[in-house]
Amino acid sequence: MASLLDEKIKFLEEKANNIRRSIVEMLLEAGSGHSAGPLGMADIFALLYFHILKHDPKNPSWPERDRVILSNGHICPVLYAAMAHSGYFPIEELKTLRKFGSRLQGHPHREWLPGIETSSGPLGSGLSQAVGMAIANRMNDGKSDDKWFYCLMGDGELDCGQVWEAIMMAGREKLHNIIGIIDRNNIQIDGFTEDIMPLDSLRDKFESFNWHVLEVDGHNFDSINDAIGQAQAMFSKPSVIIAHTIPGKGVEFMERKFEWHGKPPNKDEAKEALNQLRTLGGKIKSEHE
């Protein structure tokens, strides 16, 4: 996959910043939800929805679309924000997050919101769903290279045994059109991952089950784009991209703090967060300048 031009990277930075601002605004309005993971994954979702995916927001059921399976469903604010900014539904609807009767529940509900591929809730089940989809695609079409199945996973959910059953199955079936993306932010709800259930070395574990493994800085658009290109060029095995991210990225008082895994900002905290995000670290001008 060709390197991104500077103009494209600037475009993606602005999209990611808009997504982060929407995340803060919707969590403040909801008064509940997860902050750190969604902010940390904003760059990856911006790249997926504004550069990588084959999709049509005006026709969410287009059969030839790529599939996004969000296994760690609690980071859905970043998914909802990326979808809204892509045109799946009005941006104003984001402020209905977690409201009674809203299409934007605390975990994605596929029957309620077009463009959601799977409902999620119990951690560790997304990769099994992706494996099932990829095998069904192969059986139904007689081919397996016409669409990609991107499975987003949190590192904490790799504690779940079901994930490793799916990893074994995907490796055995050589499901090369599955691209797993792990949010390696080193935190889970009650502590750092290595203190609760050590995961390293993820590379060695995945490779032992016949996966192609790549590791990237999860905030470097060029590196992520290149890794996805390498994964798409792999025709003999599934690929996983271990994306090293900063939880709470963009909001200094949230960054790298597991206490923000499952907590929304209050009014003052949201105001400070939005002030920090407004100018994207000085790269773009404030609306008040």
N, C-alpha and C positions, 0 to 999 in steps of 0.2 A: 504494500500500500504506500502510495507516494507521501512524502513528508507534507505537513501542513504549511501553507503560506502564512506569513506574519499577519496578513489581513484576516485570514480565517481564524487564527489563534485569538486575535483581539475580539473577533465576533463571538467566539466560544466563551472567552473570559466574561464578556458582558452578559451572555446568556446565563452562565453559571452564577454570576452575581445577582441577576434578577431572580433566579431560582432560590438562592439563599435568602434574599429579602422576603420573598413570598413565604418561605418556610417559617421565618421568624414571625411574620404577620399572622399566619394561620394558626401557629401554636399559641400565640398570645390570645387570639380570639377564642380558641378552643379551651384554653386553661388546662390542658392536659396533652400528653403525647411525648414524643422523643425528639430531642434536639441534636445531640452529638453526631449520631450516624447520618441523618439526612444532610447536615451541613458538610460532613466529611465526604459524602458521595456526590455532591453537586457537580463537580467537574466531570466525573464519569458519566453522569446522566445527561449533562449538556452535550458531551461528545456523542453519546449514543443517539439521542433524539434529534440532534441538529447536524449530524454528519454521517453516522454509521448506519443506522437502521434503514431497512427497506420497509417503509410504512406509509400509510395515507390516513392522516387524522380525520379526514372527511368520509373515509370508508374504512372504519376500524376492523371490519370483518373481511377485508380483502384477502382472499385465500393465499396469495403469494407473499404475504407480509412475513417479516422476521418475527420471532416470538421473544418477548421479554418475560421471564419468570422471576418474580420477586419472592425469594424464599424467606428472607428476613423481613417479613411484612410490616414490622413495626417502624421501618424507616420510610413508610409510604408517603410522608409529606414531600420527600424529594421526587418520588414518582409522580404524585399528583401535580406538583408544581411544573415538572418537565412536560407533562401531558398538556396542562393548561396553556403553558407558554408556546407549545407546539400547535395548538388549535383544536385539541380534542373537545374542550368545553370552555366556557367563559372563565377568565381569570378571577372574576369576582366570586365565583362559586367556591374558590379555595377557602374562603372564610366560613364555609359551612362544615369544615372538618370536625368530625366527631359529634355533630349536632344530631338530634333525633330526626330521623327521616332523611338525612343527607345521603347522597351517593358516595360521599367520601368518609368512610368509616375508619376506625383506628387500625384496621387491617383491610386490605383490598378485598372487595366483594365482586366477583366477575359477573354475577347476574345483574348487578345494579349499574355498573359503569362501563360503557363500551370502550374497548381498548385495553381492559384488564384481562389478561389471559388466564390467571388462576386466582382463586381465593387463597388467602394465606392466614395463618394464625399460629398453629403449632410449628415451632422452629424445626428445621431439619428435613422438611418434606419436599421442598422445592426442587431439589436435584432429582428426586425420584419422579416427580411430575415431568421434568424436562426429558428424562430418559424415556418415559412412556410416550411422550409426544414425538420424540425423534424416531423411536422404533415404529410407532404408528405411521409416521410420515413415510418411512421406508417401505412398510407393508402396503400402504394405500397407493403410493405413486410408483412403486418399483424403482425409486431413486431416492437419494438422500442428500443431494447437494444443491437443492433449489432454494433452500431457506436456512437461516441460522437460528439456533435456540440459545439465547443468552440467559444464563441462570445467575442471578445476583445472590450472593450468600454473605452472611456475616461470619467473622472468624469465631465468635462465641458459639454459634450453632454447630460448629464442627465437633463440639462435644457430643453431639447426638449420634447414636450408632447407626441410624437409618441412612445418614449421609454416606457412610462408608460402604454400606451395601450398594447404594446407587453408584458410587465411584467404581466399585468392582464390576458392576454390570456394564457401565458405559465403557470401561476399558476392555472388557471381554468382547463386547459387541462392536468395538472400534467405531463408536459414534462420533465421527470426526466433525459433524456439524453442531455439536454441543461446545459452547465456549462458556466455561464457568468464570465468573469474576468474583473474587473473594475480597471483601472489605477488611483488609488486615489493619485494623485500627488499634488492636491490642487491649480493647476494653470490652466488658460486658456489664450487665446491670449492677452487679455488686462487687466489682473489682477489676483488676487487670487480668487478662486471660492467662498469663503465665503463672499467676498466683493461684488461680482457681483450678485450671486443668491445662498444664503445659501442652502446647501444640507443635512446637518445632521438633523436627524440621518438616514443614509442610511440603517442601519441594521433594524431599526423599520419599515421603509417604505417597504422594500422588504419582511420582515416577514409578514406584514399585507396583502400582496398579495400572501401568501402561498408559499414563497420561503425559501429554506434552506440557511442560511447566514453564511459565514466563513470570518474571517479577518486575514490577514497575513502580515508579513514583506515581501514586494515584492522583497527583495534582499537575502532572506534566502531560499536556495534551498530545504532544508529539510522541512521547514514549508510549502512552496508552494506545494511540492510533497505530503505531508501529507494531505493538504487541498483538493487537487485534488482526492486523494484516498477516502477521506470522501465523497466528492461529488459523486463519482462513486458508492458509496455504498448506496446512497439515491434513493429509488425506488418509492417514493410517491410524489415527487415534484421536480421542477427545483432547481438548486443550483447557488449561486453567490459567488464568492470569491472577497472580497474587498482587493485589494493588495495595501498596503501603500508603495509608491515608492518615490524616490528622483529624481525630474526632473533634467536632466543633469548629472546623476550619473556617477562618474568616472572622471569628468572634473571639478576641483574645482571652476573655475570662472563662470561656468554655473549652478552649483547646486542650486536648490531652487529659481532660478530667472525667473520670468514669462517673462522677456524680451527676453529669449532664446526660448520661445515657438515656434515662427515662424521665426527664424533667423539662417542663416548658419554662420559658422566661416569664417573669412578671412584667408589669407595665414599665417600670424603670429599667429593668434589664433589657427588655425589648427595645426601648428607646436608645440605649447605649449600643446595642448590637446593630441596629439599623444605621446609627451614625457611623459606626466603623465600616459597615458594608457599603455605605452610600458612594464613597469615592474609590472603592476597589483598591485600597492601598495607595491612593494618589495617582493611579494609572488613568482614571477618567475623571472628568470634572464633575463637581457637585452640582446638583440642579439649582443650588442657591448662589453659585458663583456668577 
